[in-house]
Amino acid sequence: MIDFESRLKSLKERRQGSRERAIFETMDSYSANRAILTGQDVRGKEFFELLKESAGVKYAIGAMAAVDEAATKISIREGDRVADSLTKSLGEMGESVIKKLQGSVALNIHIKGHSDVDMLIIIAGTVEVEPPRIIPNGYSPATDPRSLLQIIRDVRAKSEKILPVNFPKADVDCSNNKSICVSGGSLAREVDVVPAFWFDTVKYQRSFQEHDRGIKIYHKSDDALLLNFPFTHIKLINDRDAQYSGNLKCIIRLMKNMIADMPDYKKHVVKQLSSYDLAAIGYYMNENLYAPYYMKLSLVEKTRAHLAFLLAASDYRSSLFVPDKTRKIFDNDKKVEALSILSKEMDDLAVSIFKELRPLHSAYDASTILSKSIF
């Protein structure tokens, strides 16, 4: 059986920070030390904590819920703060760039209150156009004599010099191939800065919709460009989520929280499935994503069944592409191993909740979770 009281404690700390951190952020040191010694908790109660349900049900409902909106706004604010500062300084050095939010915070599928945030720094006047050009004269000739690779290489190098100057008390880590990580100092959140430029697909040339537009990011150690479609991914996940009343994002958060609560030896393996992969896995649940708001718990069983099916149906699993069709979800054997562990953990979650709801029954009955209403 899962220790749900321990899971609830971990879930709350992910979402709101530790009790001690919250106290020191709201009190002077003397009052804070007294509050800690007396067991005081200044963190507010979340809705799932107030449910008159078992601990397992509270955990499942809480694990599916979005992080507090105020905490998310702080993450976005800090991302904008770093990006705006860098954009201004790059402009003064002759590089015109714009900022764009991407990743889990952009999709609201992050599970930490103090979540890091991904900021794209996109070179404004540099575009690679996918042939054939739909409108032959639709783009102005290049005025920058540098190659695309040299332009983004220069933006990356200049960013590495600017950020330590603009944020002198922060830790600026330039070792990552795709991003520069800025954390600590005056920043309330960790910010990952990702230099990129636009890649205008044939589809975008017809639609002029940003979600049809790709980006190319710089991979430092390979000195190469990587094609991504973050805005396509965001659009597809948002559309599918809206189609099923927010339940896709509930599923994604549930899986991410389950991984976060695994012991390290399991987590190390399951981390082969990125947030991008988990979103894709949930995306293919299709009509099984349907559940009225008062039957959210049914999504636990539906996710359990979906993961078990993916694990068993190798031909189907190997045919699945991520929503933007850029690659297959399970593109290596390590991800199948990760799926196996995640599937087993979801089995344990469903069975543990079932035993709370039906303590006198030994055989798992999916209908118990599927039919449970919570108000």
Secondary structure, 3 states (H helix, E strand, C coil): CCCHHHHHHHHHHHHHCCHHHHHHHHCCHHHHHHHHHCCCCCCCCCHHHHCCCCHHHHHHHHHHCCCCHHHHHHHHHHHHHHHHHHHHHHHHCCCCEEEEEECHHHHCCCCCCCCCEEEEEEEEEEEEECCCCCCCCCCCCCCCCCCHHHHHHHHHHHHHHHHHHHCCCCEEECCCCCCEEEECCCCCCCEEEEEEEEEECHHHHHHCCHHHCEEEEEECCCCEEEEECHHHHHHHHHHHHHHCCCHHHHHHHHHHHHHHCCCHHHHHHHCCCCHHHHHHHHHCCHHHHCCCHHHCCHHHHHHHHHHHHHHHCHHHHHHCECCCCCCECCCCHHHHHHHHHHHHHHHHHHHHHHHHHCCCCCCCCHHHHHCCCCC
